[in-house]
């Protein structure tokens, strides 16, 4: 495998880290503080992935969704998640072995998430510090969030990597759409928050059920 001009870009939540319980606890704390109904943890599988604003647009009762309320929820969520972000979050099984293998093969790695940038970096620094991600980007002010390809294109520019030799791994529709828009190879992961049907419908060109399955795909496409 010729590795230096190839790269793997990862989504974070639902792909590298199982963050659902901590996100749900933080969101429910916000909803409860404002007098709104809360949700079961599993319900948040359909709410996360598109940024904090979209999370609360889905979590709030429809008649409570307005710009002022979404702003208030976002501010409260950042405070709550600042206390909950590492309570129950874990690295998915098989991810450490995959990252070790990619590092040994000289594959360049990056992270692109719709999680707020400060929390994206906090999570990667805490849970994934032993692996050499060359660039880590979360949601930032003034930069369109996924599925807009701006973040992916910024990573490609940083890596000076050809998109046709870059893989994007994610667990949701926005990840597959982002990869397609940026010219990357979209790989849907089946251990995350969404379904195989959603991933395929939104452009996944491969589906993997265990992280180490990526190695065979890389060998096929990067030799």
C-alpha positions in Angstrom: 0.0 0.0 0.0 1.3 3.4 -0.9 0.1 5.4 2.1 1.4 8.9 2.2 -1.1 10.2 -0.4 -4.0 8.3 1.1 -6.0 9.3 4.2 -8.8 8.3 6.4 -11.2 10.9 7.8 -13.4 9.9 10.7 -16.7 11.2 12.0 -16.5 11.3 15.8 -19.9 10.6 17.6 -21.2 7.2 16.6 -18.0 6.3 14.6 -14.9 6.6 16.9 -16.7 7.2 20.2 -20.0 6.1 21.7 -21.1 9.4 23.1 -24.9 8.9 23.1 -25.5 8.5 26.8 -23.6 11.7 27.7 -25.2 13.7 25.0 -28.7 12.4 26.1 -28.0 13.2 29.8 -26.9 16.8 28.9 -29.8 17.4 26.5 -32.4 16.0 29.0 -30.9 18.2 31.7 -31.6 21.2 29.5 -35.1 20.2 28.5 -36.0 19.5 32.2 -34.6 22.8 33.3 -36.9 24.6 30.8 -40.0 22.5 31.7 -40.1 20.4 28.5 -40.4 16.6 28.3 -37.2 14.5 28.2 -36.4 11.6 25.9 -35.0 8.0 26.3 -31.4 7.7 25.5 -32.1 5.6 22.4 -34.3 8.3 21.0 -31.3 10.5 20.6 -29.9 8.3 17.9 -32.2 10.1 15.4 -31.5 13.6 16.9 -27.7 13.8 17.0 -25.3 14.3 14.1 -26.3 17.7 12.6 -25.1 20.0 15.4 -26.6 21.4 18.6 -29.2 23.5 16.9 -30.7 20.6 15.0 -30.5 18.4 18.1 -32.9 20.7 20.0 -35.0 21.4 16.9 -35.7 17.7 17.1 -35.8 17.3 20.9 -38.1 20.3 21.7 -41.9 20.1 21.3 -42.7 21.5 17.8 -44.5 24.6 19.2 -41.4 25.5 21.2 -39.0 25.6 18.3 -37.9 29.2 17.6 -34.6 31.0 17.3 -34.6 32.3 20.8 -35.4 29.0 22.4 -32.8 27.2 20.3 -30.2 29.7 21.3 -31.1 29.3 25.0 -31.0 25.5 24.7 -27.6 25.6 22.9 -26.1 27.7 25.7 -27.4 25.5 28.4 -26.3 22.4 26.6 -22.7 23.6 26.3 -22.7 24.2 30.1 -24.3 20.8 30.8 -22.2 18.8 28.4 -19.1 20.5 29.9 -20.0 18.5 33.0 -21.2 15.2 31.4 -19.0 14.8 28.3 -16.8 12.0 29.7 -19.1 10.2 32.2 -20.3 7.3 30.0 -18.5 7.9 26.7 -16.4 5.0 25.5 -14.2 4.1 22.4 -16.0 1.6 20.3 -14.6 -1.9 20.3 -12.1 -2.5 17.5 -11.3 1.2 17.1 -8.0 1.1 19.0 -6.9 -1.9 16.9 -7.9 -0.1 13.7 -6.1 3.1 14.6 -3.0 1.2 15.5 -3.1 -0.6 12.2 -3.6 2.6 10.2 -0.7 4.2 12.1 1.6 1.3 11.4 0.7 1.4 7.7 1.5 5.1 7.6 -2.1 6.2 6.7 -2.8 9.8 7.5 -5.8 10.4 9.8 -8.2 13.2 10.6 -11.5 13.9 12.3 -14.4 15.9 11.0 -17.5 16.3 13.3 -20.6 18.4 13.7 -20.0 18.5 17.5 -18.9 21.9 18.6 -15.2 22.3 17.9 -14.1 22.8 21.5 -15.8 19.5 22.6 -14.6 17.7 19.5 -11.0 18.5 20.5 -11.6 17.8 24.1 -12.9 14.3 23.3 -10.1 13.5 20.9 -7.5 14.8 23.3 -8.9 12.7 26.1 -9.9 9.4 24.4 -7.8 9.3 21.3 -4.5 11.1 22.2 -2.3 8.2 21.5 -3.0 8.3 17.8 -1.6 10.9 15.4 -4.6 12.7 13.9 -3.1 15.4 11.7 -6.2 17.7 11.9 -9.3 17.7 14.0 -12.3 19.9 13.1 -15.6 20.3 14.8 -18.4 22.8 14.2 -17.1 26.3 14.1 -18.7 29.7 13.7 -18.9 30.9 10.2 -18.1 27.4 8.7 -21.1 25.4 7.3 -21.6 22.2 9.1 -21.9 18.8 7.4 -23.3 17.8 4.9 -21.7 20.9 3.4 -18.2 19.8 2.2 -16.4 22.9 3.5 -14.8 21.0 6.5 -13.8 18.0 4.4 -12.3 20.2 1.8 -10.3 22.1 4.4 -8.9 18.8 5.7 -8.0 17.7 2.2 -6.2 21.0 1.7 -4.3 20.6 5.0 -3.3 17.1 4.1 -2.6 17.9 0.4 -4.3 14.6 -0.3 -6.2 13.7 -3.5 -9.9 13.1 -2.6 -10.1 9.9 -4.7 -7.6 8.3 -2.3 -9.3 9.5 0.9 -12.0 7.6 2.9 -14.6 9.1 5.1 -16.0 6.9 7.8 -19.3 7.9 9.4 -22.5 6.5 10.8 -25.2 9.0 9.5 -26.7 10.4 6.4 -24.8 13.7 6.7 -21.5 11.8 6.7 -22.2 10.0 3.5 -23.5 13.2 1.9 -20.4 15.1 3.0 -18.1 12.5 1.6 -19.9 12.4 -1.7 -19.9 16.2 -2.0 -16.2 16.4 -1.3 -15.3 13.6 -3.7 -14.2 11.2 -0.9 -15.0 7.5 -0.7 -18.0 7.2 1.7 -17.8 4.2 4.2 -20.8 3.7 6.4 -20.2 2.1 9.8 -22.9 -0.2 11.2 -21.9 0.1 14.9 -23.0 3.7 15.3 -26.3 5.5 15.7 -28.1 5.0 12.3 -29.1 2.2 10.0 -27.6 0.5 7.0 -30.6 1.6 4.9 -30.0 5.3 5.8 -26.3 5.0 5.0 -26.8 3.3 1.6 -29.6 5.7 0.6 -27.3 8.6 1.3 -24.4 7.4 -0.8 -22.4 4.9 1.2 -20.2 2.9 -1.3 -19.2 0.4 1.4 -20.6 -0.7 4.7 -18.6 -2.2 7.5 -19.8 -3.9 10.7 -16.4 -4.0 12.5 -13.7 -1.4 12.4 -11.0 -3.8 11.2 -13.0 -4.5 8.0 -11.7 -1.2 6.8 -8.2 -2.7 6.3 -9.4 -5.0 3.5 -11.1 -2.1 1.8 -8.0 0.0 2.0 -5.9 -2.7 0.6 -8.2 -3.2 -2.4 -8.4 0.5 -3.2 -4.9 1.8 -2.3 -2.6 -0.6 -3.9 
